[in-house]
Amino acid sequence: MLYVSDHFIMVKNDIIKIVKKISRKNINPNKNIFQQGIDSIDFTTIILTIEEKYKMKFKRDSYDKLSSINDIVKYINNIKK
């Protein structure tokens, strides 16, 4: 049986891999990704990659709330419930 925390960790690890592949940076999942060197082009590519992988769409007005990897994971988990 997969628990919510296990799912959160799996999604988080996937997102970290996506971010690292696109940006070539090691990102702290708790800190603001833009302050860690992610630019708007990388961010857009990351979002599009996540949408494709998880077969979902981020609302455009949610982008402002997605400042860290953990924010992105929480968003995905909330819409996948």
One Martini backbone bead per residue (centre of mass of N, CA, C, O) as a GRO file, in nm:
protein
   81
    1MET     BB    1   0.096   0.036   0.023
    2LEU     BB    2   0.044   0.376  -0.055
    3TYR     BB    3   0.145   0.657   0.087
    4VAL     BB    4   0.138   0.989   0.089
    5SER     BB    5   0.439   1.028   0.162
    6ASP     BB    6   0.545   0.843  -0.061
    7HIS     BB    7   0.429   1.001  -0.297
    8PHE     BB    8   0.568   1.267  -0.239
    9ILE     BB    9   0.858   1.154  -0.270
   10MET     BB   10   0.833   1.054  -0.560
   11VAL     BB   11   0.760   1.324  -0.688
   12LYS     BB   12   1.001   1.483  -0.582
   13ASN     BB   13   1.218   1.312  -0.726
   14ASP     BB   14   1.117   1.367  -1.010
   15ILE     BB   15   1.147   1.678  -1.004
   16ILE     BB   16   1.446   1.689  -0.945
   17LYS     BB   17   1.529   1.547  -1.209
   18ILE     BB   18   1.407   1.749  -1.402
   19VAL     BB   19   1.559   2.000  -1.305
   20LYS     BB   20   1.846   1.888  -1.347
   21LYS     BB   21   1.822   1.827  -1.652
   22ILE     BB   22   1.750   2.123  -1.741
   23SER     BB   23   1.959   2.307  -1.546
   24ARG     BB   24   2.215   2.166  -1.410
   25LYS     BB   25   2.107   2.174  -1.104
   26ASN     BB   26   2.124   2.191  -0.759
   27ILE     BB   27   1.824   2.179  -0.571
   28ASN     BB   28   1.656   2.310  -0.316
   29PRO     BB   29   1.329   2.219  -0.230
   30ASN     BB   30   1.285   2.469  -0.009
   31LYS     BB   31   1.378   2.672  -0.217
   32ASN     BB   32   1.397   2.913  -0.430
   33ILE     BB   33   1.453   2.863  -0.766
   34PHE     BB   34   1.530   3.153  -0.862
   35GLN     BB   35   1.758   3.192  -0.636
   36GLN     BB   36   1.911   2.922  -0.784
   37GLY     BB   37   1.902   2.992  -1.122
   38ILE     BB   38   1.621   2.989  -1.233
   39ASP     BB   39   1.465   3.057  -1.518
   40SER     BB   40   1.192   3.111  -1.717
   41ILE     BB   41   1.262   2.895  -1.925
   42ASP     BB   42   1.312   2.661  -1.733
   43PHE     BB   43   1.039   2.673  -1.592
   44THR     BB   44   0.866   2.615  -1.840
   45THR     BB   45   0.998   2.342  -1.904
   46ILE     BB   46   0.932   2.207  -1.638
   47ILE     BB   47   0.625   2.233  -1.652
   48LEU     BB   48   0.584   2.083  -1.924
   49THR     BB   49   0.713   1.817  -1.829
   50ILE     BB   50   0.519   1.762  -1.597
   51GLU     BB   51   0.257   1.762  -1.758
   52GLU     BB   52   0.336   1.520  -1.932
   53LYS     BB   53   0.403   1.308  -1.712
   54TYR     BB   54   0.111   1.370  -1.538
   55LYS     BB   55  -0.134   1.451  -1.703
   56MET     BB   56  -0.136   1.779  -1.663
   57LYS     BB   57  -0.240   2.112  -1.544
   58PHE     BB   58  -0.144   2.428  -1.498
   59LYS     BB   59  -0.235   2.709  -1.373
   60ARG     BB   60  -0.136   3.018  -1.460
   61ASP     BB   61  -0.209   3.148  -1.168
   62SER     BB   62   0.004   2.943  -1.010
   63TYR     BB   63   0.302   3.026  -1.062
   64ASP     BB   64   0.346   3.217  -0.809
   65LYS     BB   65   0.326   2.947  -0.608
   66LEU     BB   66   0.595   2.812  -0.765
   67SER     BB   67   0.900   2.846  -0.592
   68SER     BB   68   0.923   2.535  -0.528
   69ILE     BB   69   0.937   2.206  -0.526
   70ASN     BB   70   0.734   2.168  -0.296
   71ASP     BB   71   0.510   2.335  -0.431
   72ILE     BB   72   0.477   2.153  -0.678
   73VAL     BB   73   0.409   1.891  -0.528
   74LYS     BB   74   0.158   1.994  -0.381
   75TYR     BB   75  -0.001   2.063  -0.631
   76ILE     BB   76  -0.010   1.781  -0.753
   77ASN     BB   77  -0.140   1.637  -0.508
   78ASN     BB   78  -0.405   1.809  -0.510
   79ILE     BB   79  -0.499   1.730  -0.814
   80LYS     BB   80  -0.461   1.398  -0.766
   81LYS     BB   81  -0.708   1.331  -0.558
   0.00000   0.00000   0.00000
